[in-house]
Amino acid sequence: MTCPASPEGIPKGAPAGTPDGIPDGFDFTDPDLYQHRVPLPEFARLRQVAPVWWNPQPHGVAGFDDDGYWVVTRHADVKEVSTRPELFSSHVNTAIIRFNEHIRRDQIDAQKLIMLNMDPPEHTRVRQIVQRGFTPRAIRALEDALRDRATRIVAGAKAAGSGDFVTDIACELPLQAIAELIGVPQQDRARIFDWSNKMVAYDDPELAITEEIGTEAAMELISYSMNLAADRKACPAKDIVSRLVAAEDEGNLGADEFGFFVLLLAVAGNETTRNAISHGMHAFLTHPEQWELFKRERPTTAADEIVRWATPVVSFQRTATRDTELGGRRITRGQRVGLFYSSANHDPEVFERPEVFDITRDPNPHLGFGGGGPHFCLGRSLAELEIRLIFNAIADAIPDIRLAGAPRRLRSAWLNGIKELRVGYA
């Protein structure tokens, strides 16, 4: 449903006008904005004066039949929304806060089969099945293979002398981890990388990825995964795929559900960890004292600070299922609510000197893996393992890595992505 709105597009109950420090027409999901920076100063201003603020948009620009959404900026409020799925739905409009304005509603609805866009109890059922692949035992079983791959990835980059850190190093280990997890043959792993890139890059004209190309890539990945599931049903192996799809009538995944699970992995497990590693390397190289500290001490707290600092997913959204209040504002049934993790991860009420990159930060209750609740990231342990392994390998083999250019950022409405980071390896 559409929200009741005034002629100016501001819903009843929302404060009129734009707070000082926020330019008129500012949109916190503008992909042109994120191609240049994350709007941390604007987030800080909203946390101070309007922590739940109505952000008007031209009608339908985000792909939804409405005129805007609520911007939620405080750590506590993001957690509250995240932990109340009965009131704030991931399913109604999906968790993606902005699509291309030309997307059709049926294309949005097709994405509701992804676990990210489910609500309990269906989400609970699917999560209980797929979490078998993310037990501590399952992650430990991958560690030796991933450590070896991290060492080989870094050695290959070192031999080149210089290059693009994103493609040479950052993208490789997350891709290998997903492939190891679900048993993708080595010769097919580049296809997973290509499909995942196309699915999230539709906002960036430089990459020439249209919505149609992204949709086609998603369908190809789902088809590939369904065929993989069918093969494992016919001929089980000692891998997670066989355990997830062995017998659908005994509480396992159907082939189509497994296909959408792999689709989620390709974005949530590949793109996000890749960007955390890329931002983490840039942070180290622009904070050399932290890189020296890491090389010397290898603190176990480093991975969490890298994720907090990077916050690869800037925002997801929920949709109010009934009228309610949040942060003193009246939220109407059907209105979209944006959860801005990048803002929450810089909330000074929670983090001392949040503007400082500090790999010894402890405690570090960041929301880089979600705000808690049913959608808290299943792959947190795997992502932290990948980050630790790759930076250990870099510190061991190429400790004098250096910047050779400014990062080139992805144009995206909700991903904090780096397309290229030129470095010298020796």
Helices and strands as residue ranges (DSSP letters): H 31-34, H 40-49, E 52-56, E 68-72, H 75-82, E 88-89, H 105-110, G 111-113, G 115-117, H 122-130, G 131-134, H 136-160, E 162-164, H 165-165, I 166-170, H 172-182, G 186-188, H 189-200, G 205-207, H 211-234, H 240-245, G 248-250, H 255-264, I 265-271, H 272-286, H 288-297, H 302-310, E 315-320, E 324-326, E 329-331, E 336-340, H 341-344, G 373-375, H 380-397, E 402-403, E 408-409, E 418-420, E 422-424
